[in-house]
Structure formats: structure tokens, C-alpha cells
Amino acid sequence: MDSAKHAGDAAVAVAKAYGIETMFTLSGGHVFPLYDGAVHEGMRILDVRHEQSAVFAAEATARLTRKPGLAVLTAGPGITNGVSGVATAHFNGSPVVVMGGRAPQSRWGSGALQEMDHPPLLEPITKLAFTSSGADSIGQDVEMAFRTAVAPHRGPVFVDFFMDHLFAPAQMHQAETQTPSPYEPDPDSLARVAELLAEAERPVVVLGSDVWMDRAEEAARDFVEAWRLPVIPNGQGRGILPAGHELLVTRARGLAFGQADLVIVVGTPLDFRLGYGWFGGKEGAPLARVVHLADAPSQLATHMQPAASAAGDLSLVFWSLATACGDAGVKPSRYASWLSTLSEAAAAAVSGDADLLSADSDPIHPMRVYGELGKVLADDAVVIGDGGDFVSYAGKYVEPRQPGNWLDPGPYGCLGTGLGYSIAARLARPSSQVVLLLGDGAAGFSLMDVDTLVRHNLPVVMVCGNNGMWGLEKHPMQMLYGYDVAAELRPGTRYDQVVTALGGGGELVTKPSEIGPALKRAFDSGVPYMVNIATDPQVAYPRNTTGV
């Protein structure tokens, strides 16, 4: 507790100045001075059972709090184990700083334990990946890492330190934690967007994760409400318009995207989740014109040519676009009947789902799980999805009531995020329900980190949809080939007993009537608790895209 100041102290002091409260890590000798620095600075150290969970926890912290997250990984395999987490942060635009250990410079090239040049491995999936040059520069280097991570467009930064540099005495560095200046959107570009909207008869607005991450959720809601625009959320855009909002037409997504004549996509890539930016063209409708609005020029689509695009601080984008719409003479009455059509279609879809959401079928239909879950979720519940088919149902039937309360892996689609995300969610939202929705395949990636939840007293409710297969692969293979391989899991595996063996609680559910009471017991337990639900293996999620 009273050891002399060293470079580890300098690194952690800068991290704390940037708002870091928790260091996520798995123990390793190369980074001991960073742990010592955390003790000196009063920073929480939360150790996990696999390095990927440390990075996923840091990433979820960034996405939930909209402040940077920190993961500390030891050299060699510690860092390679974290690569999938860094890649996920890269695709999600999450401001995460990963500090890595590195074999001593004094031994470099002679075969020291876990000697590896890490930055070249991390460069393609980070904003910046580099090795700190010396003990006296570590404070400045860490400041550069955080400053780079939080600047638009946000993303992960990797910095590693030679072990002997970390242990060396060092001067403390006074960090200048200035908020990045907001990027001003081009007014002419927004005027063109307003002109397109003034001409549209069937517009749709897509609100993506960066609307939340850019703290633009209020500006976005004000804009769509002022101009009476139908909205479909994407990723963490979910909840910006709460469940039941009159402009929310998620359940009419197919009709909206198929017959729209203008789609305004804000804060998310035009990737496979949005048909690569191709909308309209259904039932005789022409292709829609597309507008792409992003928080930074680097995020604007280049694989296709939008009718208009603009980049800037997204609150400024919405405020300026509202003014431009007034100047362009946008009239919501022009597309009022389109909004009514979509609202009616969404309501009909909700009504049509009622039977399956309450189905008494045996085996259990996955939709019955979501029918029961919807009855017990609080308005501020944090819902986390980690899986394929089972979690696809969540994306359709779990509609958040508040922004910032939904987490999934994002466009990278990496399984195994769930336990790390749950760790972060419980810390970031200590008074909220935290619900992790797991496919049985995804459970195999990270379930050992239930031990982390137990050791650190982090109660989370886990709901496992257990159909004994890789459903996202088995059904398509059957359709393509008439058979499947490498798609079977053991039916009825007692993942709940894994949770209880690690110190939590859990139970197996095999009847629809048991789901509701089991969920209540889980929320009342006050411990990490799994409701392991045996679902019908014959039911496949009715998807219309494979992501390729």
C-alpha cells in the first residue's frame, strides 16, 4: 500500500482522470504495477475467468455509461484471448482502452516468457495500437490512448508496456481531460436532406446505436415527434422511442423498408442488418432514396451512393435538420396516411403474436418465454442478448422502455459477450434488473464467468433457451443440403447446475406454466440465477437475412 510511485501508478492515475472506476482484468505478472496503481488510486479491480470477458465488460461499460472502459491484459495469450472483445468494440464504436503487458525490454529478443509484438495484431481492429516508449512517457501515452478512444468516431485503443518500464520509478502525469469539440455538420448537406423529406410520401427514420452513444437521444426524439416520422430502431437505438410509442413501427419493418420512398439512417452503418442500404422495390414500389447521417465522416457509407449524407455531432445534426425542414416546407400531412398504414400493420403484427406468446405447446415454443418475460421486466431493466435464434426472438419481442438498456454483440456477431456484458451492467446499473438471454450454444463460451458474478456479488438473471443445437446453422443446413453436421448439442444439458455448482442458483423448466414462477424466483433470489428452459428444437426463427 505504501510502495514508491512507479509507471503503473502514472498509468492508472490518468485512467482515473478519464472517469475509469473499474479495471477489468485476469491476473498476470506482466501487469502487476497496474494493479498496484489501482490500489493506490482506489480503483476497483474486477478479475474474470477469461480475458475476453474482461474486454467485453469494458466494452459494455462504455456502451452503458458513455464513458471509456478499461481492460488490462497480461502479455501474450492474455492479449490474444482478448482480441474478439477488441474486434467487437471496433465494430460497435465503443471507447475502450486496453492496456497490455509486454515482455521486458531488457530481455527482448531472447525468448522471455510470452514475448510477442502485440500492436501489429491489434492495428486492424483499433483506432490506435502502439507500445509505450518508456517509463517517463507512460502517463502521456495513456492520455493519448484515452483521448483517441473518446474522439469521434469512438473506438478501442491498445497500448502495451514493457514490463521493466512499468516497474520503473516514474513521475506522475497531470492529464488534460478535455471533451472533444463537437463536429459541425455541413448545413448545405442537411438542406438537401430536408428537400428530400419535403418530397417524400413514404419516409422512414432508422435510429442506430450512435444516436445513444453520441448523447443525441433527446434531440432524435424531439425531431421525429416534431415531424411525425415513423421510426425503426437499430441496436442501442432501441428505447429512444419507448415501447408503445405511436411513431415506433418496428413490427412493420418489412412493409416499411419494402415500400418506403425515403429512408433516413442515423448513427449506424448501412450493413447487412439494413440490407446494405437498399430499400423499397417491393410490390411495385421503386427503390427508395437513402440518406445516411453519421457522427464522423469515416462512418458514412462508401459501398453505395446515398441520395444525401452528412456527418457531425448527432445532436447538432438533428437540431440543424429540424431548422432545415422548416425552411424546406416539410409537411407531415404529406405522409400522414403512410404513418397510419405502418402503425396499423405494426398493431396487427402485435395482435397476431398473442397466441404464440401465450402458447401452451409442449415442447415450449421460444415465444412463450418472451411472453412471460415481458410481464416481469421493469421499465429500467437492462436486457442483454448473447445467442442466435433464441436471442433473435428477443430482438423482435423485447422492446425497451428507456434508451441505453439493450445490449447485443452488434454487427460483429461475436458469441460469448454475455457474461462480460452482465458484469458491466450490474456495476453500471446497480438498482436495475439485469437479464442475460443466452442460447445454449452461446452459454458454452463464457458460463465459467458465473464464478466472477458470484465472487464479486453481482446478481444477474440468466435465461437460457435450450434447444440442444446450433439453431442458426442446423436449420439452414437442412434447407440447403437435406442434412446437417456440426450443429448438434446435447439435449437437455443442465446449464443451471453449472451455475449452482459455481455458487449461484438455477432450475430447469420443461413446461410453459413453469416459466413465470421460475422467473419470479430468479429475480427474488439476489444471486446469479439461471432459468434453463427446454425449448422446441423444431422451431426455427423466421429470419430473412443470413448476414452475408
N, C-alpha and C positions, 0 to 999 in steps of 0.2 A: 504493500500500500504506500510505502514511503520511498520507493525506488527513484533514482535520479531521472530527470527528463531525458527522453530518447526520441528517436524519429517516429516511433509508434505513437507517442503522446501527441506529436505535432500533427500527424495524420488524423487522429481521432478528434482533436480539438477543432480542426477545420470542418470535419463532417458534422460535428455538433452545431457549429455555427450555421450550417445549412439546414438545420432543423432535424437532423437524424436523432431519433430517440432509441432505436433498436438496431443492433448489429446482428444479422443473421449469419450463422457460420456452422461449420463442422470442424472440430478441434484438429489443429495441425501445428507442429513445432515451428514451421517457417513463419508463422504469423503471430507468435506469442506476444511480441511487443504491441501489436494492435489490441490484443486482449488486455494487456496491462494498461494501455492508454484508455480503454473503455472503463476499466475500474477507476482510474484516476479521474476521469471526466464524468463519472456517474451515468454512463450509458449502459442500457440493458444489453446483455449478451444472451441471445437465444440460439441454442445449439440444436441442430436437427440430426437426422439419421442418414441423410443422403444430400450431397451438395446441391443437387437440382432443387430440392425443397428450399434451401436457403435462398437461392436466386429467385425462385417463384414467390417466396414470401416477400422478398424485397420488391419484386415487381408489383405484386398485389398491393403492398403498402403504398407505392407510388400511385397506383390507379385509384385507390380508395381515398387517400388523403390529398392527392395532387401536390405532394411534396416528394423530393427524391427518396429513394430507398437505397439501402446499403447491404451488400453481401460481402463477406470476407472468406476467401477460399485459399486453402493451402496449396502448395506447389504441385505441378504435375497432374496426377489423377484428380486432385481436388478441383482443379480448374477445368479439366476436360469433362468431369462429371457435371459441371455447371453449364456447359455450352448450350444445351437445349433451353435452359432458362434464359440465357442471354439472347438467343435467337428469338424466343417468344417476346422478350422485351423490345427487341429491334422491330419486329413486325407490329407490335402494339404501340410503338412510340412512347414507351414508358421510361421516365428519367431514373435510371438505376446506375449506381456506381458500384462496380465490382473491383475490390482490392484483392490482389493476389500475392501470395508469397512466391519467392524465386530462390533457387539455389544461390549460395554465397558468391559474390563476385570474385572473392579471393580464391575460390576453387573452380571458377567457371572454365569449362572445357576439359576438366579432369575426371568427370564422371561422378559428381556428387549426387546424393540421393535426390531423385525426382527432378534432375536438371533438365529443363526444357525451355525453349524460347517461345513463350506463350503469345505475345502480341500478333504474330503473323496468322495464328489460328483464329484469333478474335476479330481481326480487322474487318472481314466482310460483313460482320453482324453487329458492329458498333459504330457510333459516331467517331470514336477515337479509341485507339488501343496503343499503349506505349509503356515503356519501362522508365521509372523514375531514375534520374541521373545520379542522385547521391543523397546522403543523409540531410545535408543542409538545404536541399531543394524539395524535399518531400512535402512540406506544407504547401508551397506554391504549386506543386504538381497536383496535389489533391484538390486544391482550389480550382485549378484549371479543369479537372475532371468533373467536378460538380457544376461549374459554370457552363461547361459544354453540354452536360446532360440535360439541364433545365432550359436551355435556349431553344426557341422554335427551329425546327421541329424537334420535339423532345426525343430522347432515346438513350440507350445504355452506353456507358463509357467503361473501359477496362484499363486499370493501371496496376502493374506489379512492381514489387520492391525486392531488390537483392536482400537476402536475409541479414547479411552483416551490416548493410546500411540501416535496416530497421532497428537493430540493436544498438547502433552507434548513438552517442550524445548528439542532440540537435537543438537548435533554437526554435522556440515556438513562433508560429506564423500568424499574424493578425489577418484574418480573411475579410474581404470586402464582398459581402453577400448582396450585391445589387440585383434587383429584379430586372430581367431583360426588358428593354424598351418595346412597347407594342408595335408590331409591324403594321403599317398603314396600308389598307387595300387601295387599289387603283380606282378612283371614282368613275372613270370612263368605262372600265370593265363592269362595274356594278350597274352603271346606267344601262349597259347592254343587257344585263340580266333582267332588269326591270322592264325593258322594252319587250323581251321575250315573254315575260309573265303577263304583260298587258295584252299580248296577242293570244295567249293560251286559253283553251277551253277545258282542258283536262290536265291540270298541273298536279304534281305530287312532290312533296319535300321529303328527303331522306336525311335524318339526323343521326350522325355517327358518333363514335367514341370520342373523337377530338373535340366535339362540342362540349362534352363534360370536362375533358382534360384541360381545355382552354378556359374553363370557368365561364362559359358562354351560355349555360343552360337557361338563365332567366331571359337573356336577350333573344334566344331562339324561341322560347315560348311566347314572349311578347310579340315577336314578329309573325309567327304563324297564326296567333289568335287575332292580331290586328287585321291580317289579310285573308283570314278564313281559309287557310290552306290545309288540305289533307296531309297527314304525316305518317310515315313508316319509319320506326327507329331501327338502328343497326348497332349491335354491340352495346357499349355503355351509353349510347343514346337512349336506351330503354329507360323509361321512368321520367324523362324530361317532360313528356305529357303523361300524366298518371293513368293507370288503368281506368277505363270508363270514360275518358275524355272524349268529347264529341268530335274532335278532329283526328283522333287516333284510329287509323284504319288498317292496323296490322293484319287483321284476319281477312281483309280483302286484298292482300298483297298481290296475288296472281292477277286479279282483274285490274288493279291499279297499274301495275307495271306493264301489263299486256296491252292496255288501251290508252295509257297516258299519251298526251302530245308534248308535254314538257316535264322533265324530271330534274329537280334541283337537288344535287347530292352535296351534303355539307359535312366535312370532318371525317371522311372515310374514303378509302381507295375505291376505284371502280374495278374491283376484283371479282373473283368467281362468285362471291356472295351476292353481287349485284349484276350478274350476267355480263361481267366485263364492260358494263356501261352501255349495253344495248337494250333498249326498252321500246315498247309499242309493237306494232306489227301483228297483233292478234285480232282475229275476227274482222279482217278487212281494214283495220286501223293502220295508218302509215307509221313508220318508225318515229319515235319521239325525239325531239331535240333535248340535248342533255347539257346541264350546267354543272360545273364542278367548282366547289368552293373549299379551300383548304387553309390551314393555319400557316403554311410556308410554301414558297414556290416549288420546293423539292417534292412536295406531295401531290402536285397537280398531275393528272393523267397525261401520259405521253404515248400510250399504245393506241389511242384513238383521239379524234379531234372533237372536243366538245363544242357546242354552239357558242358557249361563253365560259370563261373561267376567271377566277380571281383568288388571290391569296392575301392573308393578313390576319391579325388578331380577330378571332371569330366574333367576339362581342362587337368590335368595330364594324365587321362585315355586316352583321345583322342590323345594327343601327343605321349604317350608311345606306344599306339596301332598302330599308324602310323609307328613308327620305327619297331615294331614287324612285321607289314605287309610286309615291305621291306625285312626284314630278312627271312620271310617265303615264299617269292616269289609270293605274291598275284598278279594276273594278271587280270585287269579289262576286258581284251578281253575275258576271260573265260565266263563272264556273260553279255557281251555287248548285245547279242540278247535278253536276258531276260529283260534288261532295255528298249530296243526298244519295246518289247511286252507290257510292262506296260505303257510306255509313249503313245503308240498308243491307248491302252484301255482307259487311262485317257482322252486323247483328244476326243475320241469317246463319252465318257460319258458327257463331257462338251458340245459337239455339240448336243447331244441328249436332253439336258436340255433346249435348246434355246427356244423352243415353249412354255414351261410352265413358263419360266422366263419372258416371254412377253405376257402371256395369257390374253385375254380379257374376260374371263369367268365371269359370274355373278351367284352366289356369287364369291367373289375374291378367287382365288387359292393362298394359302400361298406363293408359289414360286414366284408369281408376285411381292410380297413385296420385296423379296430379289433381284429380277431383277432390281427393281427401286433403292433400297438402294445401290447396287453396283455401280451405276452411280454417286453417290454423296459423297461416302466415300473418305476422303483424305488418303494419304499414312500413316500418323501418327495417324489415328483415333483409339481411344480406344473403342472396342466393347465388351459389357457385355451381357451375356445371363442369363436369370432367367425365366425358364419355362420348359415345357415338349415338346410336339410335335412341337410347333411353334419355339422353340429355337433349336430343333434338326435339323430343316432346316438350321438354321444359321451355325451350326457346319459343315454342308455339303457344303453350298454355300457362306459363308463369309470366304475368305482366306486372312489373314493379310499379309500386305506387309513389315511389320517390326516386330521383336520379341518384346515380352513384352506388346503387345497391345490387348490381348484377355484375358477375364476373364469369367469363368463359375464356378459353385459351386464345381466342381471336383467330385471325386468318392463318396463322402458322399451324393451328390444329394439333398442338402437341398434347398427347395424353400424359397424365401424371402431375398436372398442375394442382390438383385439388387439395391435397393436404397442405402444401405450402401456402396456397391462397387462403385456406381456412385458418391457418396460424395467424396470418396477417390480418384477416378480417376480425378475428376475435380481439386482437390488440387494438385495431383501429376503431372498432365499434363495440366497446365493452358492454354496453347495455342492450344491444340488439340481438335478435335471433340470428344465428349463423347456420345456414343449411347447406350442406355439401351433397350434391346429387352425383352419384357415381354409377357408371356402368360397371359390370363385374369385370370386364377387361381392364378398364382404367384402374380399378382397385388394386390390381397386381403391380402397378408401377410404384406406388408410394404409401401403401397402407401401413408400412412399418413406422411411418411418422406419426401414427396414433400415439406411439410412445412419447413423442415430443409434446403432443397435446396433453397427455397425462402428466408428464414430468413438470410442465410449466403451468398446469391447472388452467387449461384453455378448453372449456366445454363447447363442443360443436355437435350438431345433429347431422349424422350421415345417413342418407337414404340410398341404398344400393338396389338398382334394378338388375336382378339376377336371372338372366335367361340362358346361361350356360353356353354362350357363344360370342364370337366377334360378329355381331349382327350387321354392322356396317359393311362387312366383307362377305359373310355367308350368303345372304340373300342375293346380292348382285352376281356372285359366282354361280349360284344355282340358275339364275336367269341366263347368264352368258354360256355356261358350259353344261348345265344339267347335273352338275355335281359340285362339291366344294371340298377344298383341302385347307389345312392350317387355319380353320375357322371355328373349331370346337373348343369349348372349355368344359370343365367337369360340372355337370348339372348339380344344382343344389349345394354348392360349396358354402361352408359355414363361415363366411367372412365376418359375421357378427361374433363368432367365437374367437377369431383373431383379435378383434377389438377388445373383448373381455379378457383375453389372455394378456394383453398389453396394459390392462388396468382400467379400461373403460367399461361400458355396458353395451348390451345389444340383445337382439332377438331375431328369430326367423319368422316371417309372415308368409303363410301359404293360402289364406282365404281373404277375399275382399273385405269382409266385415271386420277383419283384424287390423286393417291398416290405420284407421282413425285412432283407436285406442293405443296402438303402438307408437304413433307419432306423439300423442299426448304424454306417454310415459317418457319418451325420448327428451322432449322439451322440459319436462319436470325433473329430469334426473340430475342435472347440474354437473354431468360428466360427459366426456366424449362418448357418444352413444350411436350405435348403428342399428337402423331398421333395415334388415336384409329381406327384400321382397322377391319371392319367386314369381317371375312374370312369364307370360306365354311365349315360348320360343318361336311360335308360328307367326307372330305378329311382327311385321316389318314397318318401320316408319315410312310413310309415303312421300319420299323426297323426289324433287325434280332436278337436282343437280348433284354431281359427284365431286365437284371442285376441280375438275380437270378440263 
